[in-house]
Amino acid sequence: MKQPRFDLDLDKHCNATVVIACGSCGSETRQHLRSLQPDHTLRCRCGADISLGAGALHRAQQQVAHLRVAYRQ
């Protein structure tokens, strides 16, 4: 199984939502960044388990921090 890909969406208050693409079917699952824990398993519509490891979650948090700084300048 492929590693899931993720993207970030920020709302107007700079709250981050992680959009995780399933490695099996490619469909997207949305989850608030603050509620994600490393290696916590989410269930895709196709039934596959998807999760982000500690490294990917840390990168997502860093990207959000950089985006927040950029938006406030």
Buried (B, 14 or more C-beta within 10 A) or exposed (E): EEEBEBEBEBEEEEEBBBEBBBBBEEEBBEBEBEEBEEEEEBEBEEEBEBBBEEEBBEEBBEBBEEBEEEEEE
